[in-house]
């Protein structure tokens, strides 16, 4: 079940789904609009929508052949006749899902609501991005106890990226797994997973270049001063494009094959780079991210966040090419 929510983690929903469609059996999305977009672009595979169904849009599920999630008791009453759905039980994430104490209510409604069709059951692990977390096993055992109330015929799935890679010793893969961030080449936590390489390479160019003298400033606040003579280039990328402002003055880029320092505050649409070793040239290619020395986790570590946020922050209007 390939998770392509949030514009395929920033990489492009439709193009990624089209590439993956021959290789997977299901898609998972966060919101119903994502599922509808896939259908309108010709995707035929089953699509599970994670969000709690909006009462005003419940007819869209059968209309577009989307699988709803029943994550609370009220959803049994709101989803439209003929809707296929999966049960989601909250075993510890405490985000979405039916509380374990309501398993008997859910079972009664599962049995009595003949106008809708349950075909699956799942949960979500809260700490699977950390290897050797005892909470994963606790959630798994609770889920198994809930699972026993329901027919064996229901498709069962629990494993996100962390669970797939870090918990191979536990019996948690069931009938399907939900790879998310690993599809795009990132590992979910601090424990590196070999053979995962980011599929993204983000490039721009130098829109303007100029010489700079020692002591001259760059950017808002004049907070960065050139330590010596050199060259400054302006890259037409800023925080509106998804490069976090907190990274200003802390990261490097490639200009051609040379690593150069990003300098000054990152503005909405522009940022500066400085070179003291070699002259910068107008329209030279600038590589912001790649799968090696400019790995998205490099940005994430500096910003004290995770690669998920780096990737999903990329503005959907940035031109994307698929090779």
Buried (B, 14 or more C-beta within 10 A) or exposed (E): BBBBBBBBBBBBBBBBBBBBBEEBEBBBBBBBEBBBBBBEEEBEBBBBBBBBBEEEEBEBBBBBEBBBBBBBBEBBEBBBEEBBBBBBBBBBBEEBBBBBEBBEEBBEBBEEBEEBEBBBBBBBBBBBBBBEBEBBBBBBEBBBEBBEEBEEEBBBBBBBBBBBBBBEEBEBBBBBBBBBBBBBBBBBBEEEBEEBEBBBBBBBBBBBBEEBEEEBBBBEEEEBEBEEEBBBBBBBBBBEBBBBEBBBBEBBBBBEEEBBBBBBBBBEBBBBBBBBEEEBEEEBEBBBBBBEEBBBBBBBEEBEBBBBBBBBBBBEEEEBEEE
